[in-house]
């Protein structure tokens, strides 16, 4: 009997970015899954923390027609005059259930739902159309990102088992049960392993959880012969202290089987997106790291003997 497209595990996808050049080798399609056990202070995608779909509101597109307020079953949309006499559209994020009724009637595209449930087959169908691009240049494919893809482990494992000859990278924080990493280690072509903070206390402070499990899973993947590239999200004045840089250099010496380490300079995209999702104040509001800062980090790693670090 042929399996139905509705069979099997499901996950909520909040974005599919095509023609990506920064999420693994070659031209890639990056699939962003919702749900993450971390809450990193510098997260670029705070809308991904919750597994459920979430409403997004773009104020610049709103024409204050009031249609959303008319159909909203929870009264989450309201309109009132601002102090300057202009009309303002307010969303009560505490009552919004992301039912999507307001999105359906908005004629200006000011409202969107962030997140749609996919089966494995539906996602395979969605990325299959990009296959002609994957053969251009240095071997592209699909990158599963997030959020944290391992938070949707059953879906990810099923996708890997059914992907055929599709090259798949998995971007992960490393925070998941070790047995899950052990099961998929042979199935992933390249792990993009985010190594955020080396200090356990600072990791808990800035990411919401400790990093003992993360360290253990990194070593597990290396023992299993998986291809792993460290990714180093660096935030000026937050996690770019000498202690962390020295710990990364030491880790690269300890685990020579690593593919190296890639610096991921902080940019303020997360804080810029917060108001669209009613998540104001959830992430740091700092200036993005510029080229000079990135060059200084690279030079610091070189001085510590970490020659396999790149940008």
C-alpha positions in Angstrom: 0.0 0.0 0.0 1.4 3.4 -0.9 1.9 5.8 2.1 -0.3 8.8 2.3 1.4 12.2 2.3 -0.3 12.8 5.7 1.4 9.7 7.2 4.3 9.8 9.6 5.9 12.5 11.8 5.2 16.2 11.2 7.1 19.3 12.0 6.4 23.0 11.8 8.5 24.8 9.2 8.6 28.6 9.5 10.7 29.4 6.5 12.4 27.8 3.5 15.2 29.9 2.1 16.4 29.0 -1.4 19.7 29.7 -3.1 21.5 30.0 0.3 25.3 30.2 0.2 26.1 30.4 3.9 24.6 27.2 5.4 27.0 24.5 4.1 28.8 23.7 0.9 27.4 24.8 -2.5 24.0 26.2 -3.3 21.5 25.1 -0.6 17.9 25.2 0.4 17.7 26.0 4.1 14.7 24.7 6.0 13.9 26.4 9.3 12.0 24.3 11.8 10.2 25.8 14.8 11.0 24.8 18.4 14.2 25.2 20.4 15.2 24.3 24.0 17.6 27.2 24.1 16.8 30.9 24.4 20.0 32.5 23.3 20.3 36.2 24.1 21.6 37.0 20.6 19.2 34.7 18.7 18.5 35.8 15.1 15.2 34.0 15.0 13.4 34.4 18.4 10.2 33.5 16.6 11.5 30.0 16.3 11.6 29.2 20.0 8.0 28.1 20.3 7.0 25.1 18.2 3.6 26.5 17.4 2.8 28.9 14.5 2.9 32.6 15.5 1.3 35.7 14.0 3.6 38.3 12.4 2.5 41.9 12.0 4.3 44.4 9.8 3.1 47.9 10.8 4.5 49.6 7.7 2.1 47.6 5.5 -1.1 48.2 7.6 -3.7 50.5 6.2 -6.0 50.3 9.3 -9.0 48.9 7.4 -10.1 47.0 10.5 -10.9 43.7 8.8 -8.6 41.8 11.2 -10.5 43.1 14.2 -13.8 42.2 12.6 -13.0 38.5 12.3 -10.6 37.9 15.2 -12.4 35.5 17.6 -10.3 36.6 20.6 -10.4 40.4 20.1 -6.6 40.5 19.8 -6.7 43.4 17.2 -7.7 46.9 18.3 -7.5 50.3 16.7 -7.1 53.6 18.6 -5.8 57.1 18.1 -2.2 57.7 19.1 -1.0 60.7 21.0 -0.2 62.5 17.8 -3.7 61.9 16.5 -2.8 59.1 14.0 -4.6 55.8 14.0 -2.7 52.9 15.6 -3.2 49.2 15.2 -2.4 47.2 18.3 -2.1 43.4 18.7 -2.7 41.8 22.1 -0.1 39.0 21.8 -1.2 37.5 25.0 -4.6 36.5 23.6 -3.7 35.8 20.0 -4.0 32.0 19.2 -2.5 32.3 15.7 -5.7 30.9 14.2 -5.0 32.7 10.9 -8.4 34.2 10.3 -7.0 37.8 10.3 -4.3 36.7 7.8 -7.0 35.4 5.5 -8.8 38.8 5.3 -5.9 41.2 5.4 -5.8 42.8 1.9 -2.4 44.5 2.4 -0.2 41.6 3.5 0.4 43.2 6.9 -0.4 40.0 8.7 1.3 36.6 8.2 1.4 33.3 10.0 4.9 32.2 10.8 4.9 28.4 10.7 3.2 25.7 8.7 3.0 22.0 9.5 4.8 19.7 7.0 4.9 15.9 6.6 8.2 14.4 5.5 6.9 13.8 2.0 5.6 17.4 1.7 9.0 18.8 2.6 10.7 16.4 0.2 8.4 17.6 -2.5 9.1 21.2 -1.6 12.9 20.9 -1.9 12.9 18.6 -4.9 12.2 21.5 -7.2 15.6 23.0 -6.2 17.6 19.9 -7.1 18.9 21.4 -10.4 20.7 24.2 -8.5 22.4 21.7 -6.1 24.7 20.4 -8.8 26.1 23.9 -9.6 29.5 24.5 -8.0 30.6 22.7 -4.9 27.9 20.2 -4.4 24.8 21.8 -2.7 21.8 20.3 -1.0 19.4 20.9 1.9 20.3 22.3 5.3 17.9 21.6 8.2 18.1 24.6 10.6 15.9 26.2 13.2 15.2 26.8 16.0 16.7 23.4 16.8 16.0 20.6 14.3 16.7 18.0 17.0 13.6 19.3 18.8 11.7 17.6 16.0 13.8 14.5 16.1 11.3 12.0 14.7 10.6 14.2 11.7 14.4 14.8 11.1 15.3 11.1 11.3 12.5 10.2 8.9 13.5 12.9 6.5 17.2 11.7 6.5 16.1 8.1 5.9 13.9 9.0 2.9 16.1 11.7 1.3 17.8 9.4 -1.2 21.0 10.9 -2.6 20.2 14.4 -1.4 23.1 16.0 0.5 21.9 17.1 3.9 23.5 19.4 6.5 22.1 19.6 10.0 22.6 22.9 12.0 22.4 22.2 15.7 23.2 23.6 19.1 24.1 20.0 20.2 21.4 20.1 22.9 19.5 16.9 22.6 19.7 13.3 24.0 23.0 11.6 23.0 21.2 8.5 21.8 19.4 10.7 19.1 22.7 12.0 17.8 24.1 8.5 17.8 21.2 7.3 15.7 21.5 10.0 13.0 25.3 10.4 13.0 25.6 8.0 9.9 22.8 9.8 8.1 23.9 13.4 8.2 26.5 14.5 5.6 27.7 17.5 7.6 26.8 18.7 11.1 27.0 22.5 11.5 27.6 22.5 15.2 27.0 25.8 17.0 29.5 26.2 19.8 28.2 29.3 21.6 29.9 29.6 25.0 32.5 27.4 26.6 31.8 28.3 30.2 28.9 26.3 31.7 27.7 29.2 33.9 27.8 31.8 31.1 26.1 29.3 28.7 23.3 29.0 31.2 23.2 32.7 31.7 23.0 33.6 28.0 21.4 30.5 26.5 19.0 29.3 29.2 20.6 25.9 29.7 24.0 24.4 30.7 26.4 23.1 28.0 27.5 19.8 29.5 25.3 17.8 27.1 26.6 19.9 24.2 30.2 19.1 25.0 29.4 15.4 25.3 27.5 15.3 22.0 30.3 17.0 20.1 32.8 14.4 21.3 30.3 11.7 20.6 29.9 12.8 16.9 33.6 12.9 16.5 34.0 9.4 17.9 31.4 8.2 15.5 33.3 9.5 12.5 30.7 12.2 11.6 31.7 15.2 9.7 31.4 18.2 12.0 32.1 21.9 11.4 32.1 24.1 14.5 30.2 27.3 14.0 31.2 30.1 16.4 28.5 32.8 16.9 30.5 35.7 18.4 29.0 38.7 20.1 31.2 41.6 21.0 31.5 42.0 24.7 29.4 39.0 25.5 31.0 35.7 24.4 34.2 36.9 22.8 36.4 36.9 25.9 39.8 35.4 26.0 38.6 32.4 28.1 36.2 31.4 25.3 38.6 31.9 22.5 41.3 29.8 24.3 38.7 27.1 25.0 37.8 26.9 21.3 41.5 26.7 20.3 42.0 23.9 22.8 39.0 22.1 21.5 40.3 22.2 17.9 43.6 20.7 19.1 41.8 18.0 21.1 39.5 17.1 18.2 41.6 17.3 15.0 38.9 15.4 13.1 36.7 18.5 13.1 36.3 20.2 9.8 37.5 23.5 11.4 35.6 26.4 12.9 33.6 29.2 11.2 33.2 32.5 12.8 29.6 33.8 12.7 29.7 37.5 13.5 26.7 38.8 15.5 24.2 40.9 13.6 21.2 42.6 15.1 18.6 40.9 12.9 16.9 39.2 15.9 16.2 42.4 17.8 15.0 44.1 14.6 12.4 41.3 14.1 11.1 41.3 17.6 8.3 43.8 17.2 6.8 41.9 14.2 6.2 38.9 16.5 5.3 40.6 19.8 8.7 39.5 21.3 10.1 42.9 22.3 13.0 42.7 24.7 13.6 39.0 24.2 17.1 39.4 22.7 20.1 41.7 23.0 19.9 45.0 21.2 23.6 45.6 20.3 25.3 46.9 17.2 26.2 44.3 14.6 29.9 43.2 14.5 31.7 44.8 11.7 34.6 43.6 9.4 37.3 45.1 11.7 35.9 43.2 14.7 35.7 40.0 12.7 39.3 40.4 11.5 40.4 40.9 15.1 38.7 37.7 16.2 40.4 35.8 13.4 43.8 37.2 14.4 43.2 36.3 18.0 42.6 32.6 17.0 45.7 32.6 14.8 47.7 33.8 17.8 46.4 30.9 19.8 47.5 28.4 17.1 44.0 27.8 15.7 44.8 28.0 12.1 41.7 26.1 10.9 39.3 29.0 11.9 37.8 31.0 9.0 35.0 33.4 8.4 
